[in-house]
Amino acid sequence: MRPHRCTTVAAVSDDDVLLRARGLTKTFGDFTAVDGIDVEVRRGEAFGFLGPNGAGKSSTMRMIGCVSPASGGELRILGLDPASDGPAIRARLGVCPQKDILDEDLSVEDNLHVYGRFFGLSRSEVRERTTALLDFAQLTERRHDRVEPLSGGMKRRLTIARSLINNPEVLLLDEPTTGLDPQARHVLWDRLFRLKRQGVTLIITTHYMDEAEQLCDRLVVMDKGRIVAQGSPRGLIEEHSTREVLELRFDPDEQAGHLDALADVGERVEVLPDRVLVYTADGDAALATVHARGIRPVSSLVRRSTLEDVFLHLTGRTLVD
């Protein structure tokens, strides 16, 4: 069951807005990585930045994490200014970077102990939190093992557990499941959903549309440093796509010859190098029309619309370009 979402900005008080950015910009020399974006993240929600590699997601997260100064615009995190209150903000954040930066020569629990001491926690507090976090991350039985031989999914769960040692109000997750197999991704999604139910605010970057749909209450779609759309996953699909999509695959030499006959089958048609996408309210009816016109694709698939379809419609390219 999806949590209730607030549907109007007017109903959200300033106390409920943990992150507010206005015209936020990040430049590197002549290159603009983040180009004047406006974002609000509310207490207790899972908020996502969705886009391809190079869209500006990680640069945005580094500014939010107070490790990279903004080049322009306004940014407030937990009501504080990262330019002057960086240490106070970082003490209340948990950060899970793209790559695991665990000490592989230490044991699983020692990674948590050492990190907890960085926050000035007492030894008793660190031990108590370590026990709870190992249980949360399903790593209790591996607590005395060295990190190096652990699987990628276990290391990722340990990284998230470590980021929670200071009981953060906001958890930043930069591409949390990149490189994981499907089973490990689903286990991690379950852990993150549990965190959200406990009241932790999640800010997530991803280029996986299924991950954004699974985890995020609201999100922004970024491309080339700008926000091209924002809203709930379902709301974005309803606004920018159709209920279903018919995927047609042809022999590469024959695809171009069918495009004119397919042009009016659905509400719109997208032509990709390896397939043709027909956007329609009824995929089965569209496929019947295709067959009635004597068109025989090598394969066909009717599926529901996804956030990747939204991105393709808005930018003309896929999330993995």
N, C-alpha and C positions, 0 to 999 in steps of 0.2 A: 504494500500500500504506500503510495506516495504521500509525503507530508503536505499539509495545507500550505499554500503559498499566498502571500499578500499580493493583491492584484493592482493596487494603486499606490503610487509613490507618496501621495498626500497622507496616507494612513501610517507611514513609517516615520517614527520620531527620530530626532538626531541621535538619541542614545542608542537606537537600534542600528545605526549605520557605523560599521566598524572600519570601513575603508571608503574614502571619497577622493576621487581624482577628477580634476577639471583641466582640460587642455594639456594633459600630461605628455611630455615629450622627452625622448632620449636620442641624442645624436652622438656619432663617433666621427669626428672630422666633418667631411661633407656628406656622410651617410646618415640618414634619419631612420633609426630602428623602430621608434615609437612616435607616431605623428599626431599629437594633439587629441588623445582619447579621453572620454568621460566615462567613469565607472563608479558605481556604488555597490558595496557588498554589505548585506544585512546580517545582523547577529543570528547565528544558528543555522544559516543556510549553506548549501554547497554551491559555490559559484565557479564557473569554468571559463577559461580562455581557450577557444578552439581555433585551430588553424594549422597550416602546413609549417614545416621547418622554415625558419627565416621570416615568419610573420610578425615577430616582435613579442611573442609570448614570454620567452625567458628574460628578455631585457626588462619587460614590465615587472616580472616577478622579482628580479634583483633590486629594482627600485622599491617595491613593496617590502622586501626583506631588509631594507636599509643597508645594503652592501654596495649599492651603486647610486650616486646622486642623480636626481632628475636634472635634465637640461633646461626644462621649462615647464610652465603650468603649475598647478597646485596639487599637493598630495597630503592627505591627512590619514593617519592610521591610528586607530583607537583614540581618536581625538587629538593626537599629537603630531608634531611636525618632524619628519625624519631628518631634516637638515640640522635641527638643534636637539632633538630628543631620541636620536638613534639608539643609544644603549638602553633607554627605558622601554622603547618599543620592542627591541630584540629580546628582552627578558620575558616578554609576554607572547612571543611568537614561537612556533615550532616550524622547522624548515626541513623538508625532505628534498634534497637536490636531485638533478637528473641522474647522476652517477653516485653509486654507493661509495662513501668515503670512510668505511669502517677500518679499524685497525685489525688486520687479518692475523696478526701474531698473538692477539689477546683472545680470551674466551668470549663467548656470547655475553655472559653476564658482566664481565669486566669492561666490555665496551660501554655498557649502560652505567656502570659505576663511575668510570673515568669521566664520561660526559656529564653525569649528574653533578660531579664535584666542580665542573666549570661554572655551574650556576650557583655555587656556594651552598648547596644542600648539605645537610649533615649526613654522616655515614648511616645513621639509622633511617633517615628519610630516603636516602638512595637505595638502601636494601629493601625497604618497604615498597617503593615504587618499582624497583626492578622486578620483584616477585610478581606484582600485578601486571606489569607490561609484558613480561615473558609469557604469562598466561594469556593475555590479550593477543599476542602475536603467535600463539601456538608454538612456542619455542622452549617451554619449560624443560622438556626432556633433553634438550640440547644445550642447556645453560652452561655446562662445563666444557663443551666442545670448542675447539678453535674455530674461528670464523672462516678461514681459508677454504676448507672443503665443503662448506654449505652450498646448497643449490641457490640459483639466482633468486627464486621466490623467497627462500628463507632469509637471504641477505636483505632483500627488499623489505620484508616484514620487520627485520631487526633495525633497519634504518628508520622506518616509521616509528617503531617503539622508542628508539633513541631520541627522536625528535619530540616525543611526548614526555620526556623525563621531567621537564619543568612545568607540567600541567598548563600548556599554552591555551590562550583564548582563541587563537587563530592558528591553523595549520596550513602551511604553504607546501603544495605538492607539485613539483615540476616534472612532468612526464612520468608519473609514478609507476606505470606498468610497461614502459618500453623495454623490449627484449625478453619479456616473460612469456611462457607458454600459456595457452588458454586456461588450463586448470589453475595455474598460479595467479593469473589475472583475476579469476572469479573469487579465489580465496581472499585476495587483497581487496577487491571491491566489497566483500562482506565485512572485512575489518573496518574499512572506511565508513560504511553505512552505520556500523555500530558506533563509531566515534561521533558521527553526526547526531545520532539519537541521544548521545550523552551530552549534547549541547556544544560540541566543538564546531566552530565555523571553519569550513574547508574552502580553500582557494586552490583551484586545480588548473594546470595547463595540460593539454593533450592534443594529439593529432588523430586520435582514434574516436570516430563519431559514436561508436557503440558505447565507449567509456563515458563520453559526455552525456549520452542519453540515460545511461544507468545511474550516474552519480550526481548529476547537476540539477538543482532546482531552476537556476537561471544561468545563462552564459552569454558571452559575446563571441561572435565570429570575427576573427582578425585576418587581414590580408595586407601584406606590404606595409605593416605598421599602423594600419587604420582599422577601426571597427566598421564592418560592413553590415552587421545585423546584430540584434540582441533581443533576448526574451527567454521564455521557457523552451526546452527542446520541442515539446509538442506544439507550442504556439508558433515557433519558427517554421516548423514543417507545414503547419496549416496555412501560414501566411505566404510562404514562398514556394511551396510544392503542391503536388496532388496527393490524393489518398494512396494511390498505388503507382508502381512503375513496372512497365513491361520491358525486360531486357532481351534483345534479339542479337544473336551472333551469326555472322555470315562468313563464308569464305572471304578472306581479305580482298581478293580480286573481284568479288561480286557485290560487296557492300554498297559501293557508290551507285551501282545501277538500280538499287531498290529505294533510294532516298526520296525520289519524287513521289512514289506510290505510298510512302509511309508518312508524308508530310502532314496529312490531315487526319491521321488515325486517332491521335490523342490531342490533349490541349497544347502540348508542345513536344518537340523531338530534339534530343541532344545526340550529336554524333561524336563518338569517341573512337580512338584508333582501333580498338578491339571489339566494339559493340555499339549498338544503337539503343538509346533509352527513349521509350515512349511514355510520357507522363499523362496519366489518365485516372479517372475516378473508378474505373472498372477494368482491371487488367485482363481478365478472362474474355470480356467482350471485345477488347481491343485485339487480343490474339485471334479471336474468331474472325474479325474483320481482315486481319493480315492474311489468314489462310484463305478466306473467301476471295481475296484478290490474287490468289495463285502464288503468293510469296511463301517460300519454304526455307526458313532459317535453319542453320545447322543445329541451333539449340535456342530454347526460349525459357524465360523465367518470369513469373509474376511475383512481386514482393511489395512490401509496404515502403513508403518513402522514408528516407533517413536524412540525417543532418548533412551527409556528404552530398546528397541531391541538392540541398539548400545551398551549400557552398559552391557546387558546380553551377547552379543557376545564377548566383550572385557574382561570381568571379570568372566563370568560363573555364575553370580547371579543377582537378580533383585535389583532395586534401593531401595526397602523397606526391604531387608534382614536385 
